[in-house]
Amino acid sequence: MKAAVLKSLEEMVHTDVSEPEPVGDRSVLVRVGAVGVCGSDVLRYGRGKAYHYPLVLGHEFSAIVEQAPADSEFTPGDRVAVFPLLPDAADPMTRIGEYALGSGYDYYGSRRDGALAERMHVPEANLIRVPRDTPLTHAAMVEPAAVALHAMLKLDLPADATALVIGAGPIGALAAQWLRILGASEVYVADVDARKRAVLADLGFPVIDASAGDTAEQVRELTGGRGVDIAVEACGLPVTAVQAITAAAALGQVVLLGDLSGDLTLPRGLVSSVLRRELRLYGTWNSKIAPAGHSEWDMVVRHLGKDLQMAPLISHTPELVDAPSMFADMLHRRTWYNKVVFAVADEARPPYEAGAGGDIR
């Protein structure tokens, strides 16, 4: 079978690889449907963040069941989203369903080979069924949508809440949609990228041009000097983390959703204002697939294609053979992109994927 293999820093090849081996006691063979590219994938490709070489990237993915255990709830042809984390059964956090907070888990696309391949074996417990009419490219975004939901569910939204999301990329756009779904009355979205702001504006969000001045100051002007009840940092930059903290109103809540790209230094005056405003700061990591049937992943699937929109976020749907050139273009910014989702299976490629947005490369 074919896979896109990262052989070394910035060296990816589309090549033949061995057929996948079973994983765990109840392994399911799947055909990979579509694979989303996370910012962490680009860092592994071109910034030396890979755990090892060779490595097959890809942890945001959908699939089609090929073979399942005889007594499985899944049958060949079922469409699924795949939770990429393989928990350590002996870890105490695993026993309470907090798989991502454990210390010894495995992970597709980082610690082990991931989904930029034609077929995979995955544990049955990691599969979440999606409706048959759900585009596979959209189902591949269940993972980042669950990450955004996990963060937003930490919040205690007050009545008539106002919110700010700094960062209009895919995670920020998903966080903004969740805030609206969960009941926020007004959700501002800030970004320096005019094309990303346009996507959010088309989704009905008031947008802020972060290149036109300090985002926190602009928000305070929009809110009569008060600030927002909820501030979400979704860029991963020290400067935007400071802006999120500054933009929060008294008794406000701040979510650090982006993984910071550098050290963060908080001025003494800002820390003092955190105390005086009695702010709450939340860290967030990954998402939860437990309890089965009532998890964050199940909630994503229920909202998918209804009030949670994926198509406007998808800018490119290349094929697996295009992976080496697409990753090079992304790393070196040779093309504008928002969410890149590889259409691996034939069923994921246009014209079969009605509703999937973006350029076809």
DADAJO-V224448 format. One record per residue. N is the residue number from 0. RES is the residue in three letters. SS is DSSP state (2 for helix, 1 for strand, 0 for the rest). PHI is phi as a letter, one per 20 degrees, with the letter a starting at -180 (999 if undefined). Layout:
BEGIN
N,RES,SS,PHI  N,RES,SS,PHI
END
This chain:
BEGIN
0,MET,0,999  1,LYS,1,e  2,ALA,1,b  3,ALA,1,e  4,VAL,1,d  5,LEU,1,e  6,LYS,1,e  7,SER,1,a  8,LEU,0,g  9,GLU,0,m  10,GLU,1,d  11,MET,1,d  12,VAL,1,c  13,HIS,1,e  14,THR,1,b  15,ASP,1,f  16,VAL,0,c  17,SER,0,f  18,GLU,0,f  19,PRO,0,f  20,GLU,0,e  21,PRO,0,g  22,VAL,0,c  23,GLY,0,m  24,ASP,0,f  25,ARG,0,c  26,SER,1,e  27,VAL,1,d  28,LEU,1,e  29,VAL,1,c  30,ARG,1,e  31,VAL,1,f  32,GLY,1,e  33,ALA,1,b  34,VAL,1,c  35,GLY,1,e  36,VAL,0,e  37,CYS,0,e  38,GLY,2,g  39,SER,2,f  40,ASP,2,f  41,VAL,2,f  42,LEU,2,f  43,ARG,2,f  44,TYR,2,f  45,GLY,2,c  46,ARG,0,c  47,GLY,0,m  48,LYS,0,e  49,ALA,0,f  50,TYR,0,f  51,HIS,0,a  52,TYR,0,c  53,PRO,0,f  54,LEU,1,b  55,VAL,0,e  56,LEU,0,f  57,GLY,0,o  58,HIS,0,c  59,GLU,1,d  60,PHE,1,b  61,SER,1,d  62,ALA,1,b  63,ILE,1,c  64,VAL,1,f  65,GLU,1,d  66,GLN,1,c  67,ALA,0,c  68,PRO,0,g  69,ALA,0,g  70,ASP,0,d  71,SER,0,f  72,GLU,0,f  73,PHE,0,d  74,THR,0,c  75,PRO,0,g  76,GLY,0,o  77,ASP,0,f  78,ARG,1,e  79,VAL,1,b  80,ALA,1,d  81,VAL,1,c  82,PHE,0,f  83,PRO,0,e  84,LEU,1,e  85,LEU,1,d  86,PRO,0,f  87,ASP,0,e  88,ALA,0,f  89,ALA,0,e  90,ASP,0,f  91,PRO,2,g  92,MET,2,f  93,THR,2,f  94,ARG,2,f  95,ILE,0,d  96,GLY,0,n  97,GLU,0,e  98,TYR,2,g  99,ALA,2,f  100,LEU,2,e  101,GLY,0,f  102,SER,0,d  103,GLY,0,c  104,TYR,0,f  105,ASP,1,d  106,TYR,1,b  107,TYR,1,f  108,GLY,0,n  109,SER,0,c  110,ARG,0,e  111,ARG,1,c  112,ASP,0,g  113,GLY,0,d  114,ALA,0,e  115,LEU,0,f  116,ALA,1,b  117,GLU,0,f  118,ARG,1,c  119,MET,1,b  120,HIS,1,d  121,VAL,1,c  122,PRO,1,f  123,GLU,2,g  124,ALA,2,f  125,ASN,2,e  126,LEU,1,e  127,ILE,1,c  128,ARG,1,f  129,VAL,0,c  130,PRO,0,g  131,ARG,0,f  132,ASP,0,e  133,THR,0,f  134,PRO,0,g  135,LEU,2,f  136,THR,2,f  137,HIS,2,f  138,ALA,2,f  139,ALA,0,f  140,MET,0,e  141,VAL,2,f  142,GLU,2,f  143,PRO,2,f  144,ALA,2,f  145,ALA,2,f  146,VAL,2,f  147,ALA,2,f  148,LEU,2,f  149,HIS,2,g  150,ALA,2,f  151,MET,2,f  152,LEU,0,f  153,LYS,0,f  154,LEU,0,e  155,ASP,0,d  156,LEU,0,f  157,PRO,0,f  158,ALA,0,f  159,ASP,0,l  160,ALA,0,f  161,THR,1,d  162,ALA,1,b  163,LEU,1,c  164,VAL,1,d  165,ILE,1,e  166,GLY,0,p  167,ALA,0,d  168,GLY,0,f  169,PRO,2,g  170,ILE,2,f  171,GLY,2,f  172,ALA,2,f  173,LEU,2,f  174,ALA,2,f  175,ALA,2,f  176,GLN,2,f  177,TRP,2,f  178,LEU,2,g  179,ARG,2,f  180,ILE,2,f  181,LEU,2,f  182,GLY,0,p  183,ALA,0,f  184,SER,0,f  185,GLU,1,b  186,VAL,1,c  187,TYR,1,e  188,VAL,1,c  189,ALA,1,d  190,ASP,1,a  191,VAL,0,e  192,ASP,0,e  193,ALA,2,f  194,ARG,2,f  195,LYS,2,f  196,ARG,2,f  197,ALA,2,f  198,VAL,2,f  199,LEU,2,f  200,ALA,2,f  201,ASP,2,f  202,LEU,0,e  203,GLY,0,n  204,PHE,0,e  205,PRO,1,f  206,VAL,1,d  207,ILE,1,c  208,ASP,1,e  209,ALA,2,f  210,SER,2,e  211,ALA,2,e  212,GLY,0,q  213,ASP,0,f  214,THR,2,f  215,ALA,2,f  216,GLU,2,f  217,GLN,2,f  218,VAL,2,f  219,ARG,2,f  220,GLU,2,f  221,LEU,2,f  222,THR,0,d  223,GLY,0,m  224,GLY,0,n  225,ARG,0,f  226,GLY,0,n  227,VAL,1,d  228,ASP,1,f  229,ILE,1,c  230,ALA,1,c  231,VAL,1,d  232,GLU,1,e  233,ALA,0,c  234,CYS,0,d  235,GLY,0,n  236,LEU,0,d  237,PRO,2,g  238,VAL,2,f  239,THR,2,f  240,ALA,2,f  241,VAL,2,f  242,GLN,2,f  243,ALA,2,f  244,ILE,2,f  245,THR,2,f  246,ALA,2,f  247,ALA,1,f  248,ALA,1,f  249,ALA,1,g  250,LEU,1,m  251,GLY,1,f  252,GLN,1,c  253,VAL,1,c  254,VAL,1,d  255,LEU,1,e  256,LEU,0,e  257,GLY,0,f  258,ASP,0,e  259,LEU,0,g  260,SER,0,e  261,GLY,0,b  262,ASP,0,f  263,LEU,0,d  264,THR,0,d  265,LEU,0,d  266,PRO,0,f  267,ARG,2,g  268,GLY,2,f  269,LEU,2,f  270,VAL,2,f  271,SER,2,f  272,SER,2,f  273,VAL,2,f  274,LEU,2,f  275,ARG,2,f  276,ARG,2,e  277,GLU,0,l  278,LEU,0,f  279,ARG,1,d  280,LEU,1,d  281,TYR,1,d  282,GLY,1,e  283,THR,0,b  284,TRP,0,b  285,ASN,0,m  286,SER,0,b  287,LYS,0,c  288,ILE,0,d  289,ALA,0,d  290,PRO,0,f  291,ALA,0,g  292,GLY,0,n  293,HIS,0,c  294,SER,0,e  295,GLU,2,f  296,TRP,2,f  297,ASP,2,f  298,MET,2,f  299,VAL,2,g  300,VAL,2,f  301,ARG,2,f  302,HIS,2,e  303,LEU,1,g  304,GLY,0,m  305,LYS,0,d  306,ASP,0,e  307,LEU,1,d  308,GLN,0,d  309,MET,0,d  310,ALA,2,g  311,PRO,2,f  312,LEU,2,e  313,ILE,1,e  314,SER,1,e  315,HIS,1,b  316,THR,0,c  317,PRO,0,f  318,GLU,0,e  319,LEU,2,g  320,VAL,2,f  321,ASP,2,e  322,ALA,2,g  323,PRO,2,g  324,SER,2,f  325,MET,2,f  326,PHE,2,f  327,ALA,2,f  328,ASP,2,f  329,MET,2,f  330,LEU,2,f  331,HIS,0,e  332,ARG,0,l  333,ARG,0,e  334,THR,0,b  335,TRP,0,f  336,TYR,0,b  337,ASN,0,d  338,LYS,1,d  339,VAL,1,e  340,VAL,1,c  341,PHE,1,f  342,ALA,1,e  343,VAL,0,e  344,ALA,0,f  345,ASP,2,g  346,GLU,2,f  347,ALA,2,e  348,ARG,0,e  349,PRO,0,g  350,PRO,0,e  351,TYR,0,f  352,GLU,0,e  353,ALA,0,g  354,GLY,0,o  355,ALA,0,f  356,GLY,0,e  357,GLY,0,o  358,ASP,1,f  359,ILE,0,d  360,ARG,0,d
END
